[in-house]
Amino acid sequence: MSSYGTLAAYERMRTRDPVDIPMIINGQEVFTGNVVELTPPHDHKNVYARIHVADGTGLVKEAVSGALAARAEWESMSSEARSGIFLRAARLLSTKYRHEVCAATMLGLSKNLFQAEIDAACETIDFWRFNAFYANEIYSHQPAAHSPGVWNRLEHRPLEGFVAAISPFNFIAIGSNLASAPAQMGNVVVLKPALETGLASSLMMRILQEAGLPPGVIQYVPVLDPRGDFTQDALHHPALGGLHFTGSTNVFAQLQRDIAAGIGGNPDTDPAPGDSTGRQPYHSFPRLVGETGGKNYLFAHESALASEEGRRDVAAQLLRGAFEFNGQKCSATSRAYVPASQWPALRRVLEEEVARIKVTGPSDPQSFVTAVINRPAFDRLASAIEGAKADPEMDLVAGGECDDRVGYFVGPTVLAVDLASLGGGASAAGHMAALERAHAKHTVRSELFGPVITVVVYDDQHWQAVARAAADASPYALTGAIFARDRRVLEELASTLRHAQGNLYLNDKSTGAVVGQQPFGGSRRSGTNDKAGHALNLQRWVSTMAIKENLSAPLTTWEYPYMME
C-alpha cells in the first residue's frame, strides 16, 4: 500500500490538538479525568494525546466484573463466529484503518514507515488470520481410536475465569495478539496496554468493536502503576485464569512470584483461607505465558567472511538485526562473535555502513534509526556507551553519539572487544579466560534494548570452544544467528548452540519472525517459549475435556466375562 496515505495521516495526527484516549469497559468509552500526557520519542516537547488511566478509580474491578459477565455468551458462540469477527477485523485493518494505525504507531513509538507497516498492519493482520486457522486446527484435534460401541471426543473449552494481558511498548501487533489470542479461543480478557501505544492500541479496539466483538470480551484498561489497581483487582482476583505477558524479565519474574502467593493450600483441608490482606486463592492454577528479554547473538565463522560478498552480507545482516527499530526489538542482535582473521575487513565495512545510516524522525522516507522510546531508555543507553568509551579494553568502532535536545536520539553504535587484547593468546585456556572477561563487560552481558552491539573478536582456531562458551554466557535464550558457508561447521554450531535460543537463524539476521512461518518465543529467562503466531500458543488458552460416550447395549451385570467362566 502507498506510503502517501500514511504520511498524510501522520501529519494530521502530529499537528492537531491533543486527543483524549479513553478506557473501553463493556464496550463504552470511559474518561476518568486522570490522564497521562503522551509525547513522541522524536519530539518530546509536543503533546499529541492524553490517555485516561484507571489508577485509583475502581474501574479495574468493574472491568473484571464486566468481562466475567460477558464470558458465558462469548464462550457459547461458535468458533466459526468468533473467527469471523477477527477475520473481519483483519480486513478492516488491511483497508479502512491501515494508514491511521500505521501513522499512530509512527507518532507514538517513533517507528519509521517500514517498521510501522510490518508491525501494526502486517503482523497484526497475520495474527488475526492465522489464529483463526490455528483455532480450527485445534478444534479438529480428536481421538484417533474408538473401541467398539464407544464414541470418544475432545471438547477444547476456554479457561475458567478471565485472562489478564499485559503488553509492551515496542510492538502494536504483540499487544493486539496478547488480548486476541485468548479471546479467539473463547476467553474474556482484561488488557493493560503500554501507555506509549495508547493511540494505536485504542484504534485496534475500535477496529475489533466495528468487526463485531461483543462488549466486555476485551476490556481496555490503561493504568499508570501496574502494581496498584491492576494487581489488586485483576491479578489477585480469584477468577484469574491466565496471564498473557510480554515485557521485561524482572517484571515477569515478579508477576510469577506474586501469582504464586495466591495459589492457596490444600483445598480439602483449607478450602478458602485467604491471607492477611483478605486475598482469596485462585479457583484454578493460572496459566502463565510470557515472552521477556534477550541478549541475542550473531556467531560468524571464518567461512562466512572469506569473500567480500560474504563480509558485506554479514555486515548487512548484523546492522539490520542490531539497529532496526533502534534495537528495541526483543530479538535484536546485541552481541556478535567474529574471527580475528576477518575482523579488520569486516570492521571497515561496518564503519562505512554505519556512517551511511540516517538518524532522524520517523516520517523521513530514508529513516533507518529514529529515537528510543523515552528518557529512561535514553539515559540507560547513553550511560552504557559512555562507560564503554571509558573502558580501555573496549573499542568504539562506529557511532556513539547521543542527542536528547529534540528527541531521544541514540546513534547506531558498534563496540568491540578483542580477546587478544585481553591476554587471550594462542592457548585454549588463555583464550577462554579472556572470553570470560569479555562476557563480564556490561554491553556484552546486559540487555540494553537499544541500538548498541558489541563484537567479540576471537582467535579462528578456537571457534568451537568460543561457541560452547557463548551458548551458556547469557541467562537469556530468545534468538540467535549463525553464519557459516561450510555445511559441517553450520551443523556443528547449530548443535552446540541449540539451547541458546528459541528462534535460530542460519545465515540470516536474528530478527524478523513472521507469523505462520517462524513461531516466536524463547526459553531460559526469555520466557515460557509458548510460540506466539502458532497453535502452540492458542493451545495454552484452552482447557481440554475428554468425553467418552457409551453407545452399547445396557449392562445386565457388574461382573466381567472372566468372572463367569
Buried (B, 14 or more C-beta within 10 A) or exposed (E): EEBEBBBEBBEEBBEEEBBEBBBBBBBEBBEBEBBBEBBBBBBBEBEBBBBBBBBEBEBBBBBBBBBBEBBEEBBEBEBEEBBBBBBBBBBBBBEEBBBBBBBBBBBBBBBBBBBBBBBBBBBBBBBBBBBBEBBEEBBEEEEEEBEEEEEBEBEBBBBBBBBBBBBBBBBBBBBBBBBBBBBBBBBBBBBBBBBBBBBBBBBBBBBBBEBEBBBBBBBBBBBBEBEBBBBBBBBBBBBBBBBBBBBBBEBBEBBBEEBEEBEBEEEEEEEEEEEEEEBBBBBBEBBBBBBBBBBBBBBBBBBBBBEEEBBBBBBEBBBBBBBBBBBBBBBBBBBBBBBBBBBEBBBEBBBEBBEEBEBBBBBBEEBBBBBBBBEEBBBBBBEBBEEBEEBEEBBBBBBBEBBBEEBBBBBBBBBBBBBBBBEBBEEBEBBBBBBEBBBEBBBBBBBBBBBBBBBBBBBBBBBBBBBBBBBEBBEBBBBBBBBBBBEEBBEBBBEBBEEBBBBBBEBBBBBBBBBBEBBBBBBBBBBBBBBBBBBBBBBBBBBEEEEEEEEEEEEEEEEEEEEEE
